[in-house]
Amino acid sequence: MDKQTKIQFALGAGLVAAGLVVEFTLHTDVTRVMGAVIATLGVIVARRAFRRMRWGGRK
């Protein structure tokens, strides 16, 4: 696993964590949706890193 994939994993996990914090601590509808969007982007980034690691190359 190269350095870029590790950074992408860390970024994805950080986005998921930040999104969940925003979603469950702030109590307005807009911030809950914003937190869900941030968490979803984190999942997408982490999934791309996992695929890169699994297939062993850049995609």
C-alpha positions in Angstrom: 0.0 0.0 0.0 1.5 3.3 -1.0 1.6 6.6 0.8 -1.3 8.1 -1.2 -3.6 5.3 -0.4 -2.8 5.6 3.3 -3.6 9.3 3.2 -6.8 8.6 1.3 -7.9 6.1 4.0 -7.1 8.6 6.7 -9.0 11.4 4.9 -12.0 9.1 4.4 -12.1 8.1 8.0 -11.7 11.7 9.2 -14.6 12.8 7.0 -16.8 10.0 8.2 -16.0 10.9 11.9 -16.5 14.6 11.3 -19.8 14.0 9.5 -21.1 11.9 12.3 -20.1 14.4 14.9 -21.9 17.2 13.0 -24.9 15.1 12.3 -25.5 13.9 15.9 -24.4 16.9 17.9 -26.0 19.8 16.1 -29.8 19.8 16.2 -31.1 21.6 13.2 -32.2 19.9 10.0 -29.7 21.7 7.8 -26.7 20.6 10.0 -28.0 17.1 10.1 -28.2 16.9 6.3 -24.8 18.6 6.1 -23.3 16.0 8.4 -24.8 13.2 6.4 -23.3 14.6 3.2 -19.9 14.9 4.8 -20.0 11.3 6.1 -21.1 10.0 2.7 -18.2 11.8 1.0 -15.9 10.1 3.6 -17.3 6.7 2.7 -16.8 7.3 -1.0 -13.1 8.4 -0.4 -12.4 5.4 1.8 -14.0 3.0 -0.6 -11.9 4.3 -3.5 -8.8 3.8 -1.4 -9.9 0.3 -0.5 -10.4 -0.5 -4.2 -7.0 0.9 -5.1 -5.4 -1.3 -2.4 -7.4 -4.4 -3.4 -6.5 -4.2 -7.1 -3.0 -3.2 -6.4 -2.8 -0.2 -8.8 -4.1 3.1 -9.7 -7.6 3.5 -11.1 
